[in-house]
């Protein structure tokens, strides 16, 4: 017989969105349980590039990407690729992505992201202070590299769009870059520095801090997989063997695994999966002092505690296929093209990013009512937007007016 659990709020998913939202709600006095089969924060929330990317206002889909989409998708070594066996299943998502990459849609999506990202850094500083994790945050900026003069020149539209949305950025010559990061090899192009950008020295340690703070605030963690949600006369029931959970409000924050649960609540959401990879090289002093993104390669070189993490690229291909050794080799080869002295990676990783065709997350009440709230689809910005999302969900639960930035995230845009 299932063990019955009741709570005011049940959150499905203990990634960074679920953990941060749980802490926010518990701090406001709500009774909260989290339902999660794995170790809290053990998915994409700990395997990412660790950047609080408040500068990342440009959506994945843009006119430039749309123009190059066929060659990108079918070149298995491109920064954006697709598992060919998944092409048929991904076709509806790809059609939506193509439409969202048109000029007007891309500009609208950039504006939506900029509004959300405006408060990301102060929200993270507040969260780090609340959880005693200030030492995990570093503000050394983030650097985009353009290896050729032509590539730097072609970045003009992106630079202008970020300027339009008041992103702090400094344009650097190749010699300026060399002064900042002397161990990088010589190149002819230039760079863009986001001088105020913050990064985490250890995302896994941050996830642990969030889990500890949540428990201290009274959050109950249930080690189980949510299989089904259904509305009842008195609330919402979540079936998660060996538990049967009754809650007044259920928040779906299961990342890339959220689509099925949202459908059970009556919401057809075009969520799909970006398969993200990283490789790590253990070392006392990494060869870069801040996150560095060689833009042509689509990954970040990130200095972390005792290691260099090389994280990024996009592979569309669902949740079930095993890790693609070709993508791991692509990261290793790319890293060694910059730092040839790197040996074999000490570890590799595959995780799943919840990706929307418009790059805008889904945050808002279900079509069937506010007793189910959706909070997923953050793509590359889950870590960055976690405390912002938690604030929006807190407003929704408490029936407060959510900030204007939340309007673009509403699930109703798909109805």
Buried (B, 14 or more C-beta within 10 A) or exposed (E): EEEEBBBBBBBBBBBBBBBBBBBBBBBEEBBBBBBBEEBBBBBBBBBBBBBBBBBBBBBBBBBBBBEBBEEBBEEBEBBBBBBEEBBEEBEEBBEBBBEBBBEEBBBBBBBBBBBBBBBBBEBBBEBBEBBEBEEBBBEBBBBBBBBEEEBBEEBEEBBEBBEEBEBBBEEBEBEBBBEBBEEBEEBEBBBBBBBBBBBBBBBBBBBBBBBBBBBEBBBBBBBBBBEEBEBEEEBBBBBBEEBBBBBBBBBBBBBBBBBBBBEBBEBEBBBBBBBBBBBBBEBEEBBBBBBBBBBEBBBBBBBBEBBBBBBBBBBBBBEEBEBBEEBBBBBBEBBBEBBEEBEEBEEBBBBBBBBBBBBBBBBBBBBEEEBBBBBBBBBBBBBBBBBBBBBBBBBBBEEEEBBEBBEBBBBEBBE
